[in-house]
Amino acid sequence: MATFLWDKIVFGPIKSRRLGASLGINLLPISRKVCTFDCVYCECGFNIDGKGNNKFPTKEEVKTALENKLKEVKENKETVDSITFSGNGEPTLHPDFEIIINDTIALRNKYFPNAKISVLSNSTTIDRSSVFSALEKVDNNLLKLDAGFDFLIKNIDQPVNNKFNTDSLVDNLKQFKGNLTIQTIFLRGEHNGKSVDNTTPENLNSWLNLIKEIKPKAVMIYSLDRETPSKTLEKVSKEELETIADKVRANGIEVTVA
């Protein structure tokens, strides 16, 4: 059974550990998760859990829903720090993703010009020119890199495409030339008999070497905060996250610990 699914196109604002008062946008179906990863920690559950159709909201529906919500929030004198694309899976899978980003920029400028536009992506679609172009336009393109080793990413993130490999992922991340933020979740445990512990010294060294290759403008690290579909996972303490963060900071890269 899915852990949690958003049942609206636009939701919030909600208090985000990483982004402040965040107005969320779900470009995926409301009755099931659609993603190129099947992460063991995903709050939306596993891909197979959701039932229902695969209908994506149209770009017109997204634009209307967002404008109506921005008007409501402004009338209520609420704050919006970030307009955030996340939702029930991988937001960049929407066929009109770049058009929607363009519409969102225009609406942000009209209603909340100081708000940031953020996209939480698992990085698997950034080889598509329209996705890359769209992410270059937003304030915060938050791209996932959960481990330094190929086998461990496959254990933790469970890519749907069996041709996935970390070398290609890192090469694509480097194409942003530093205009990106890497987001990494740290956790321990196992799933289906396989290790999902990315806190070992060996993984941390490998992950840190990839961070130095990618040269992001910032890194966000965090641990478990909500119910997960795999019940054998353990949260990493704030103190340990800070120790990991210091290793990144030693290389002159800004780090946020949530």
ABEGO torsion letter per residue (X at the ends): XBABBBABABBOBBBBAAAEBBBBBBABBAABBBBABBBAABAAEBAAABBEBABBBBAAAAAAAAAAAAAAAAAAGBBBABBBBBEBEBAAABAAAAAAAAAAAAAAAAABAABBBBBBBAGAAAABAAAAAAAAABABBBBBBABABAAAAAAAAGBABAABBAAAAAAAAAAAGGBBBBBBBBBBEBBGGBBABAABAAAAAAAAAAAAAAGBABBBBBBBABBBABAABBBBBAAAAAAAAAAAAAAGBBBBBX
